[in-house]
Amino acid sequence: MEEKPDQQSEQDEGLFDRYQASVLSDRYLEMVLADWKNTGLLLLQAPVLALMAVMVWQNVERTTPTLYFVMVLSMFWIGCMNACREIVKERELFLRERMYNLDVAPYLYSKVRVLGLVGIVQVGLYGMIVAQSIDVRVPIGWLLLNLLATVMCGTCLGLLISAAVKRSDYAVAWVPLVIIPQIVFSEFTIPEDQFQGASEIIFRLMPSRWSYESLMEFGDTNVQYLAGAGYLMPVIGYCALFLLIAYPILRMQKY
């Protein structure tokens, strides 16, 4: 980690070191671009999943709720896969730099910033392919915003997983364990009113549920715009929550 110039030390004192954030973001972006094979595979996920959705729904006369759920789940999966190895794979470097005054907050920021750029490209590819081929009945701007919030929620959860595990293969193994509950505790398993007790609580806590409800609202003929936007607030809240949990986990790690 490059040392901070003396003239900036007073400016960057505080909870968030902007200089470190800038240096770490630039370095991480260079690493992502240099590893073009892996980055290409990540970007390829979006059009492949979009084409699968098109193959299934292009001949359906009207959009079904299942399409909204598949779109949301696809973005959540992509976000998790983007991020689940990005901390654990450089654990040794992170711990060494922690000995030389690396702050955790700028480090996490750099990951979110660069992976957010990757997510924007993926959402653009996915959303445009689906919207061009299927009448999703959701305004394209809102569709892209919804999918971006969803992919960032998955990204932040992936970073939490990556911060908590000790090996990259463990991180990858955790991804299905956080994706499958999004399916099991959903309206596509049993009707919403049949969830009772603990299962009802888990159902309401699933991040994908809120993205799905938002798309359902905007796809309705009698759309309530404030309600549709409000459904995304928990998704954004989960992004912050996952990062807030990852922060102390990384702070406690020692070389």
C-alpha positions in Angstrom: 0.0 0.0 0.0 1.4 3.4 -1.0 2.1 5.7 1.9 0.0 8.9 2.1 1.8 12.2 1.3 2.4 14.3 4.4 0.6 17.3 3.0 -2.7 15.3 2.9 -2.5 13.8 6.3 -4.5 16.5 8.1 -7.1 16.6 5.2 -7.7 12.9 5.3 -7.8 12.3 9.1 -11.1 11.0 10.3 -13.3 8.0 9.8 -12.8 7.8 6.1 -9.4 8.2 4.4 -10.2 9.6 0.9 -6.6 9.2 -0.3 -6.4 5.5 0.6 -9.9 5.1 -1.0 -8.6 6.6 -4.3 -5.4 4.7 -4.4 -7.1 1.4 -3.5 -9.8 1.9 -6.1 -7.3 2.7 -8.9 -5.2 -0.3 -8.0 -8.2 -2.7 -7.8 -9.6 -1.4 -11.1 -6.2 -2.1 -12.7 -6.2 -5.6 -11.3 -9.8 -6.2 -12.6 -8.9 -5.0 -16.1 -5.6 -6.9 -16.1 -7.4 -10.2 -15.3 -9.4 -9.8 -18.6 -10.3 -13.5 -18.8 -12.0 -13.6 -15.4 -13.6 -10.2 -15.9 -14.9 -11.3 -19.3 -16.5 -14.4 -17.8 -18.2 -12.2 -15.2 -19.6 -9.9 -17.8 -20.7 -12.8 -20.0 -23.0 -14.1 -17.2 -25.4 -11.3 -17.8 -26.2 -11.8 -21.5 -26.2 -15.6 -21.1 -28.8 -15.4 -18.3 -30.8 -12.7 -20.3 -30.9 -14.9 -23.4 -32.1 -17.8 -21.3 -35.0 -15.7 -20.0 -35.7 -14.5 -23.6 -35.9 -18.1 -24.9 -38.5 -19.0 -22.3 -40.6 -15.8 -22.3 -40.4 -14.4 -25.8 -43.5 -16.3 -27.0 -45.5 -15.6 -23.9 -48.2 -13.0 -24.6 -47.8 -11.1 -21.3 -45.2 -10.8 -18.7 -45.6 -13.3 -15.8 -44.6 -12.7 -12.1 -42.1 -15.6 -12.6 -40.1 -13.5 -15.0 -39.7 -10.7 -12.5 -38.5 -13.3 -9.9 -36.0 -14.8 -12.4 -34.6 -11.4 -13.2 -34.2 -10.5 -9.6 -32.7 -13.8 -8.7 -30.3 -13.6 -11.6 -29.0 -10.2 -10.6 -28.6 -11.3 -7.0 -26.7 -14.4 -8.1 -24.4 -12.3 -10.4 -23.7 -9.8 -7.6 -22.7 -12.6 -5.1 -20.5 -14.3 -7.6 -18.8 -11.1 -8.6 -17.7 -10.4 -5.0 -17.5 -13.7 -3.1 -13.8 -14.2 -3.7 -12.5 -10.6 -4.0 -11.4 -10.2 -0.4 -10.4 -13.7 0.6 -8.2 -14.2 -2.5 -6.0 -11.3 -1.4 -6.1 -12.0 2.4 -2.3 -12.1 2.8 -1.9 -8.7 1.0 -4.7 -7.2 3.1 -3.2 -8.3 6.4 0.2 -7.1 5.5 -1.1 -3.7 4.5 -3.2 -3.6 7.7 0.2 -3.5 9.5 1.1 -0.4 7.6 -2.0 1.7 8.5 -4.5 0.4 5.8 -8.0 1.4 6.9 -10.8 -1.1 6.4 -13.5 1.5 5.3 -11.5 2.7 2.2 -10.7 -0.9 1.4 -14.3 -1.9 1.4 -15.2 1.2 -0.5 -12.7 0.4 -3.3 -14.3 -3.0 -3.7 -17.9 -1.6 -3.8 -16.8 1.1 -6.2 -15.1 -1.1 -8.8 -17.6 -4.0 -8.5 -20.3 -1.4 -8.9 -18.9 -0.4 -12.2 -18.9 -4.1 -13.3 -22.5 -4.4 -12.0 -23.6 -1.4 -14.1 -22.3 -3.0 -17.2 -23.9 -6.4 -16.4 -27.3 -4.7 -15.5 -27.1 -2.7 -18.8 -26.5 -5.9 -20.8 -29.1 -7.9 -19.0 -31.8 -5.3 -18.9 -31.5 -4.1 -22.5 -31.5 -7.7 -23.9 -34.6 -8.6 -21.9 -36.4 -5.4 -22.5 -35.8 -5.5 -26.3 -37.2 -9.0 -26.6 -39.9 -9.2 -24.0 -42.7 -6.8 -23.0 -41.7 -6.5 -19.3 -44.3 -3.8 -18.7 -41.8 -1.9 -16.5 -40.3 1.4 -17.6 -36.8 0.7 -18.7 -35.3 3.3 -16.4 -36.9 1.8 -13.4 -36.1 -1.7 -14.5 -32.4 -0.9 -14.7 -32.5 0.9 -11.4 -34.2 -2.0 -9.7 -31.7 -4.5 -11.2 -28.8 -2.3 -10.2 -30.0 -2.1 -6.6 -30.4 -5.9 -6.6 -26.9 -6.7 -8.1 -25.3 -4.3 -5.5 -27.2 -6.1 -2.7 -25.8 -9.4 -3.9 -22.3 -7.8 -4.3 -22.3 -6.5 -0.7 -23.5 -9.9 0.6 -20.7 -11.5 -1.5 -18.1 -9.1 0.1 -19.4 -10.1 3.5 -19.0 -13.8 2.7 -15.5 -13.1 1.3 -14.6 -11.2 4.5 -15.8 -14.0 6.8 -14.3 -17.1 5.1 -10.7 -18.3 5.0 -10.5 -19.9 1.5 -11.9 -19.0 -1.9 -13.5 -22.4 -2.4 -15.4 -21.9 0.9 -16.7 -18.5 -0.4 -18.0 -20.1 -3.6 -19.6 -22.9 -1.6 -21.5 -20.3 0.5 -23.1 -18.6 -2.5 -25.8 -21.4 -3.2 -26.5 -21.4 0.6 -27.5 -17.8 0.5 -29.3 -18.0 -2.9 -31.4 -21.1 -2.3 -33.3 -19.5 0.7 -34.3 -16.7 -1.7 -36.2 -19.4 -3.6 -37.4 -21.6 -0.8 -38.8 -18.6 1.2 -40.6 -17.0 -1.7 -44.2 -16.9 -3.1 -43.1 -19.5 -5.7 -42.8 -22.1 -3.0 -46.1 -21.6 -1.3 -48.6 -18.6 -1.2 -47.5 -15.7 0.9 -50.4 -16.1 3.4 -49.3 -19.7 4.2 -46.0 -18.6 5.7 -46.4 -18.8 9.5 -44.2 -18.2 12.5 -40.4 -18.4 11.8 -40.9 -19.1 8.1 -42.9 -15.9 7.7 -40.2 -13.8 9.4 -37.5 -15.3 7.1 -39.8 -14.8 4.1 -40.1 -11.1 4.9 -36.3 -10.8 5.5 -35.3 -12.1 2.1 -33.6 -9.2 0.1 -34.9 -10.6 -3.2 -38.5 -10.4 -2.0 -38.3 -6.6 -1.9 -36.8 -6.2 -5.4 -39.5 -8.6 -6.7 -42.3 -6.6 -5.1 -40.9 -3.4 -6.6 -41.0 -4.9 -10.1 -44.5 -6.3 -9.5 -45.7 -2.8 -8.5 -44.2 -1.1 -11.5 -45.5 -3.8 -13.8 -49.1 -3.2 -12.5 -51.5 -1.3 -14.6 -52.5 0.8 -11.6 -48.9 1.5 -10.5 -48.3 3.2 -7.2 -44.9 4.9 -7.8 -44.2 5.7 -4.2 -44.9 2.2 -3.1 -42.8 0.8 -5.9 -39.9 3.0 -4.9 -40.4 2.3 -1.3 -39.9 -1.5 -1.9 -36.3 -0.8 -2.9 -35.4 0.9 0.4 -34.9 -2.4 2.3 -32.7 -3.6 -0.6 -30.5 -0.5 -0.2 -30.6 -1.0 3.6 -29.3 -4.5 3.2 -26.4 -3.2 1.2 -25.4 -1.0 4.1 -26.1 -3.8 6.7 -23.8 -6.3 4.9 -21.0 -3.8 4.7 -21.4 -2.8 8.3 -21.1 -6.5 9.4 -18.1 -7.0 7.1 -16.3 -4.0 8.6 -15.7 -5.3 12.1 -14.9 -8.8 10.8 -12.0 -7.3 8.7 -11.0 -5.0 11.6 -10.5 -8.0 13.9 -8.3 -10.0 11.5 -4.6 -10.1 12.3 -1.6 -11.2 10.3 
